Amino acid sequence: MSDWMPGPDTAQRDEADEAAASAPAVPPVPSFDPAPPTPLGVARTPTGHAGVDARLERLADADHLAADGHTEVYEDVHRGLRDELTALDVRPAPAPTPAHDNRS
């Protein structure tokens, strides 16, 4: 017959198990991976100017890109809007003057 008695190692393990069970849950380790692209859901209201509306629709492309890809889209839209505004300042070419018939 064996008379088993808990030894000092067993008592220490029981105390460690009790401490682990009563300890607060450890929060998960944060991930340093970039978050996946998420659309911002910003509504783009049409302006009625086809050129401007096309440029603003281009902003939707940024919704599907990681943050480091937004810069290229924003710069492209900015450049396009600047071109649209510049085109508004261009004066139309003067109308051709009729040829004068100087017959007497």
Phi and psi in degrees as GROMACS dihedral restraints (atoms count N, CA, C in turn):
[ dihedral_restraints ]
;  ai    aj    ak    al  type     phi  dphi    fc
    3     4     5     6     1  -118.6    20    10
    4     5     6     7     1   128.1    20    10
    6     7     8     9     1  -103.4    20    10
    7     8     9    10     1    95.4    20    10
    9    10    11    12     1   -82.7    20    10
   10    11    12    13     1   134.8    20    10
   12    13    14    15     1  -128.8    20    10
   13    14    15    16     1   137.1    20    10
   15    16    17    18     1   -64.7    20    10
   16    17    18    19     1   134.4    20    10
   18    19    20    21     1   -95.4    20    10
   19    20    21    22     1  -178.1    20    10
   21    22    23    24     1   -62.7    20    10
   22    23    24    25     1   -31.8    20    10
   24    25    26    27     1   -66.2    20    10
   25    26    27    28     1   -40.4    20    10
   27    28    29    30     1   -66.0    20    10
   28    29    30    31     1   -41.7    20    10
   30    31    32    33     1   -64.5    20    10
   31    32    33    34     1   -39.7    20    10
   33    34    35    36     1   -66.4    20    10
   34    35    36    37     1   -39.5    20    10
   36    37    38    39     1   -65.5    20    10
   37    38    39    40     1   -39.7    20    10
   39    40    41    42     1   -63.7    20    10
   40    41    42    43     1   -41.5    20    10
   42    43    44    45     1   -64.8    20    10
   43    44    45    46     1   -40.5    20    10
   45    46    47    48     1   -66.0    20    10
   46    47    48    49     1   -40.3    20    10
   48    49    50    51     1   -64.2    20    10
   49    50    51    52     1   -41.3    20    10
   51    52    53    54     1   -65.5    20    10
   52    53    54    55     1   -41.0    20    10
   54    55    56    57     1   -65.2    20    10
   55    56    57    58     1   -40.9    20    10
   57    58    59    60     1   -67.1    20    10
   58    59    60    61     1   -37.3    20    10
   60    61    62    63     1   -69.4    20    10
   61    62    63    64     1   -33.2    20    10
   63    64    65    66     1   -91.9    20    10
   64    65    66    67     1    -7.2    20    10
   66    67    68    69     1   -72.6    20    10
   67    68    69    70     1   146.1    20    10
   69    70    71    72     1   -65.1    20    10
   70    71    72    73     1   153.0    20    10
   72    73    74    75     1   -64.1    20    10
   73    74    75    76     1   139.3    20    10
   75    76    77    78     1   -81.6    20    10
   76    77    78    79     1   127.2    20    10
   78    79    80    81     1   -65.4    20    10
   79    80    81    82     1   151.8    20    10
   81    82    83    84     1   -64.2    20    10
   82    83    84    85     1   150.6    20    10
   84    85    86    87     1   -70.5    20    10
   85    86    87    88     1   129.1    20    10
   87    88    89    90     1   -66.1    20    10
   88    89    90    91     1   145.4    20    10
   90    91    92    93     1   -90.7    20    10
   91    92    93    94     1   138.0    20    10
   93    94    95    96     1  -100.6    20    10
   94    95    96    97     1     8.5    20    10
   96    97    98    99     1   -74.4    20    10
   97    98    99   100     1   145.8    20    10
   99   100   101   102     1   -65.4    20    10
  100   101   102   103     1   145.6    20    10
  102   103   104   105     1   -68.9    20    10
  103   104   105   106     1   150.6    20    10
  105   106   107   108     1   -68.7    20    10
  106   107   108   109     1   156.1    20    10
  108   109   110   111     1   -59.9    20    10
  109   110   111   112     1   137.7    20    10
  111   112   113   114     1  -133.6    20    10
  112   113   114   115     1   124.0    20    10
  114   115   116   117     1   -59.0    20    10
  115   116   117   118     1   139.9    20    10
  117   118   119   120     1   -78.3    20    10
  118   119   120   121     1   -21.3    20    10
  120   121   122   123     1    74.7    20    10
  121   122   123   124     1    25.4    20    10
  123   124   125   126     1   -81.4    20    10
  124   125   126   127     1   125.1    20    10
  126   127   128   129     1   -75.7    20    10
  127   128   129   130     1   138.5    20    10
  129   130   131   132     1  -110.8    20    10
  130   131   132   133     1   110.6    20    10
  132   133   134   135     1   -85.3    20    10
  133   134   135   136     1   128.0    20    10
  135   136   137   138     1   -61.0    20    10
  136   137   138   139     1   142.0    20    10
  138   139   140   141     1   -95.0    20    10
  139   140   141   142     1   -17.6    20    10
  141   142   143   144     1    93.3    20    10
  142   143   144   145     1    -9.4    20    10
  144   145   146   147     1  -102.6    20    10
  145   146   147   148     1   112.3    20    10
  147   148   149   150     1   -55.6    20    10
  148   149   150   151     1   -42.0    20    10
  150   151   152   153     1   -64.5    20    10
  151   152   153   154     1   -42.7    20    10
  153   154   155   156     1   -69.1    20    10
  154   155   156   157     1   -43.5    20    10
  156   157   158   159     1   -61.0    20    10
  157   158   159   160     1   -38.9    20    10
  159   160   161   162     1   -63.8    20    10
  160   161   162   163     1   -40.1    20    10
  162   163   164   165     1   -66.6    20    10
  163   164   165   166     1   -41.3    20    10
  165   166   167   168     1   -67.6    20    10
  166   167   168   169     1   -34.4    20    10
  168   169   170   171     1   -64.6    20    10
  169   170   171   172     1   -28.2    20    10
  171   172   173   174     1   -61.8    20    10
  172   173   174   175     1   -25.3    20    10
  174   175   176   177     1   -61.7    20    10
  175   176   177   178     1   -25.9    20    10
  177   178   179   180     1   -62.0    20    10
  178   179   180   181     1   -23.8    20    10
  180   181   182   183     1   -62.9    20    10
  181   182   183   184     1   -29.1    20    10
  183   184   185   186     1   -68.9    20    10
  184   185   186   187     1   -22.8    20    10
  186   187   188   189     1   -63.6    20    10
  187   188   189   190     1   -23.4    20    10
  189   190   191   192     1  -105.2    20    10
  190   191   192   193     1     7.8    20    10
  192   193   194   195     1  -112.1    20    10
  193   194   195   196     1   154.8    20    10
  195   196   197   198     1   -67.8    20    10
  196   197   198   199     1   161.1    20    10
  198   199   200   201     1   -54.3    20    10
  199   200   201   202     1   -35.5    20    10
  201   202   203   204     1   -70.7    20    10
  202   203   204   205     1   -11.7    20    10
  204   205   206   207     1   -92.9    20    10
  205   206   207   208     1    -9.4    20    10
  207   208   209   210     1   -65.2    20    10
  208   209   210   211     1   -36.1    20    10
  210   211   212   213     1   -56.8    20    10
  211   212   213   214     1   -44.8    20    10
  213   214   215   216     1   -61.2    20    10
  214   215   216   217     1   -42.6    20    10
  216   217   218   219     1   -66.0    20    10
  217   218   219   220     1   -46.4    20    10
  219   220   221   222     1   -62.0    20    10
  220   221   222   223     1   -41.8    20    10
  222   223   224   225     1   -65.5    20    10
  223   224   225   226     1   -39.3    20    10
  225   226   227   228     1   -63.8    20    10
  226   227   228   229     1   -45.4    20    10
  228   229   230   231     1   -64.6    20    10
  229   230   231   232     1   -43.1    20    10
  231   232   233   234     1   -60.4    20    10
  232   233   234   235     1   -45.4    20    10
  234   235   236   237     1   -61.4    20    10
  235   236   237   238     1   -44.1    20    10
  237   238   239   240     1   -64.7    20    10
  238   239   240   241     1   -42.0    20    10
  240   241   242   243     1   -66.3    20    10
  241   242   243   244     1   -38.1    20    10
  243   244   245   246     1   -62.5    20    10
  244   245   246   247     1   -41.0    20    10
  246   247   248   249     1   -63.8    20    10
  247   248   249   250     1   -39.7    20    10
  249   250   251   252     1   -63.2    20    10
  250   251   252   253     1   -42.4    20    10
  252   253   254   255     1   -67.7    20    10
  253   254   255   256     1   -39.5    20    10
  255   256   257   258     1   -62.6    20    10
  256   257   258   259     1   -38.9    20    10
  258   259   260   261     1   -63.4    20    10
  259   260   261   262     1   -28.9    20    10
  261   262   263   264     1   -69.2    20    10
  262   263   264   265     1   -27.6    20    10
  264   265   266   267     1   -84.2    20    10
  265   266   267   268     1   -13.2    20    10
  267   268   269   270     1   -72.5    20    10
  268   269   270   271     1   126.4    20    10
  270   271   272   273     1   -81.0    20    10
  271   272   273   274     1   144.0    20    10
  273   274   275   276     1   -66.6    20    10
  274   275   276   277     1   151.5    20    10
  276   277   278   279     1   -63.7    20    10
  277   278   279   280     1   144.5    20    10
  279   280   281   282     1   -62.3    20    10
  280   281   282   283     1   146.6    20    10
  282   283   284   285     1   -65.7    20    10
  283   284   285   286     1   141.7    20    10
  285   286   287   288     1   -63.8    20    10
  286   287   288   289     1   138.6    20    10
  288   289   290   291     1   -82.6    20    10
  289   290   291   292     1   139.6    20    10
  291   292   293   294     1   -66.1    20    10
  292   293   294   295     1   146.7    20    10
  294   295   296   297     1   -68.3    20    10
  295   296   297   298     1   134.5    20    10
  297   298   299   300     1   -85.0    20    10
  298   299   300   301     1   132.8    20    10
  300   301   302   303     1   -99.2    20    10
  301   302   303   304     1   101.3    20    10
  303   304   305   306     1   -97.2    20    10
  304   305   306   307     1    43.4    20    10
  306   307   308   309     1   -82.1    20    10
  307   308   309   310     1   144.5    20    10
